Amino acid sequence: GAAAEAEPMKEEGEDEDEDEDEDEDEGEKAPEIPVLRGTLAVKKSVSGTEHLVYSGKWAFSAEKFSAGETSKFSLSGDAPDSKTLPPKSAEFRGHFMMKSETAEDGKEKVKEKKVKIKFTKLESGKYSAKGEGTNKFGEFDLAGTFNPEDGKMSCTKVYRKVEDSDEEDSEDGMDDELDADELADLQADAQDTLGITLDVAKLKEEKKKAPRKRSL
């Protein structure tokens, strides 16, 4: 009986250790996911034109938002035909402010364009908001909810991995150069074995010069 009782305890202990390891891994891998919280409303510009505006505050994570580490954002698009919000879809352009040590006033304005958002009604009466857009950091996806009762809309912003990492881009660039060099080496080897290295080089030069001579 005692042995039988001891075994489950061991298993539980092992499970706990595994969970802890998983949490640690997730903590290392999971990047911060920016959150946007604001309102979606039709507003009139100074000229009197109506626009659909999604504006409010954003932070690098929900925790930082709660801690008050926020900056402003504003996205504007054409006003929908219907006065009831949200429309089925909308396209915005705008900007968000970001704290910057290099900027004069400590804040940098980052422009965003082609921010397309689709709205789908949920059983709760709220709407799911799913979209995408681009800025200087790359392409991103938006996902969140809009509450038509109070006009509040909150979203998370996740940057797509391929475009948003400068490191990956530079590595890719290096790979491309290496591939080109490797191909050149392979071609050179082939030419050496065939004994036509010089001929090929001459042919290339003649081909470059020939069209110019003929056109004259």
C-alpha positions, 0 to 999 in steps of 0.5 A: 500500500505504501509503495502504491501511494509513493508512486503517484507522488513521484509522478506528480513531482515529475509533472510539476518539474516538466511544467516548470521547464515548459514555462521557462522555455515559453518565457525565453521564446515568447516575444512581447505582443503589443496591445492596442486599446481604444475606440472605433468611431466616426469622427469629423475632420477639420474640413468637415469630412467624416472618417472612421477612426480607431484611436487610443493607447498601445503598449509593448505588452498587456503587462506594460499597458497595466503599468502605464507604459503606453503611447498614443496611436491613431488610424483613420479610414473612409467613413462607412455608408452605414452609421451602425458600427462596425462595417464589414471591413475597413482600410486605415492608415495612420501612425503610432507614437513610440518612445525614442532616445534619438527623437527631439521630443523623446517620441518617434512617429511611426507611420502605418499604411494599408491596415485592413480590418474585417469585422465578424459578429460573435454570439456575444453581440461583440465583433471579432476584428482581424486585420493586417498592415505594414510599417517600417518594422514589417508586416503585421497581423491584428486580432481583437474584439470590438464592442458596439455598445461602448465603441471600445476596441482592443487588439493584439499586434503580431509581426510576421517573422519573415519581414520583421527581423533585420538579422534574418534579412542580412543572413538571407542576403549573405546566403544568397551571395554565398550561393552565387559564389558557390555556383561560380566555383562549380562553373569554373570547375566544370570549365577547367575539366572541359578545358574551355575556361578561356574560350567561355570568358572570351565568348562572354566578352564578345557577347557583351561587345557584339550588340553595341557594334551591330547596333552601330 
